[in-house]
């Protein structure tokens, strides 16, 4: 396979249980080979924090703003 790339994919699903990780060799259209894969489970206390969501909306008074919000407000 010409122009083969090795890619590492990571995804966290909607059920907040952990991260799935997989390695593949691809040309961007076809998968030439699949490498190792694994799931890394989140600790229970971290799952609870994720499920609770943010304490305050990003950008609200007293909230710690996310880097994207800080970057977008620096130009105004």
C-alpha positions as a printed Julia matrix, in Angstrom:
76×3 Matrix{Float64}:
   0.0    0.0    0.0
   1.55   3.25  -1.16
   1.31   6.25   1.18
   0.4    4.09   4.16
  -0.17   5.89   7.44
  -0.24   4.48  10.93
  -3.08   6.07  12.88
  -4.04   5.92  16.53
  -7.74   6.46  17.16
  -9.28   7.28  20.51
 -12.95   7.79  21.35
 -15.02   8.2   24.47
 -18.62   7.13  24.04
 -21.79   8.59  25.46
 -22.11   6.16  28.36
 -19.06   7.64  30.15
 -17.41   4.29  30.82
 -13.96   4.95  29.38
 -11.87   5.44  26.26
 -11.49   2.98  23.37
  -8.11   3.05  21.62
  -7.11   1.36  18.35
  -4.13   1.37  15.99
  -4.58   0.92  12.22
  -2.47   1.16   9.08
  -4.43   2.88   6.31
  -4.1    4.88   3.12
  -7.02   7.03   4.23
  -9.58   4.91   2.38
  -8.77   1.26   3.08
  -7.48  -0.34   6.27
  -4.38  -2.39   5.47
  -4.0   -3.84   8.94
  -5.39  -3.52  12.41
  -3.03  -3.26  15.33
  -3.63  -3.58  19.03
  -6.75  -2.13  20.61
  -7.92  -1.68  24.16
 -10.43   0.0   26.42
  -9.29   2.13  29.35
 -12.02   2.38  31.96
 -12.6    5.62  33.8
 -12.36   5.42  37.61
 -15.78   5.6   39.33
 -15.16   9.05  40.83
 -14.22  10.46  37.4
 -17.37   8.93  35.8
 -19.45  10.64  38.49
 -17.79  14.01  37.76
 -18.4   13.58  34.03
 -22.05  12.65  34.6
 -22.56  15.72  36.79
 -21.46  17.98  33.94
 -20.01  21.47  34.34
 -20.8   23.31  37.54
 -21.29  26.6   35.71
 -21.66  27.34  32.02
 -18.42  28.33  30.37
 -18.01  32.09  30.36
 -20.49  32.75  33.19
 -19.48  34.97  36.11
 -17.17  33.08  38.43
 -16.63  30.15  36.05
 -13.19  29.15  34.86
 -13.42  29.64  31.12
 -12.22  27.0   28.7
  -9.21  27.78  26.46
 -11.46  28.2   23.39
 -13.59  30.83  25.17
 -10.49  32.65  26.41
  -9.03  32.7   22.88
 -12.25  33.97  21.29
 -12.66  36.77  23.84
  -9.05  37.96  23.54
  -9.72  39.48  20.12
 -12.75  41.54  21.2
